[in-house]
Amino acid sequence: MAAPAHYLDGPSRLTRGPESIMSDTSKTKTRRQLKQKSMGKKRKKALEKNGTTPKFPIHKDKND
């Protein structure tokens, strides 16, 4: 059994154009997922780069 003709055009849900109109619900869900994914990204990146504890002298030189 061959696939219907509209299946052969490719995934129309992933294309941008008049044939891929998203419902309000799916727009809201997508926006919420993107917000959830990006929350804290800058903070986590800064912690990864700079560390979580401040620099302080642990081993002092014998001359000090």
Secondary structure, DSSP 8 states (H G I E B T S, - for coil): ----GGGTT--TTTS-STT----HHHHHHHHHHHHHHHTTHHHHHHHHHH-SS----SS--TT-
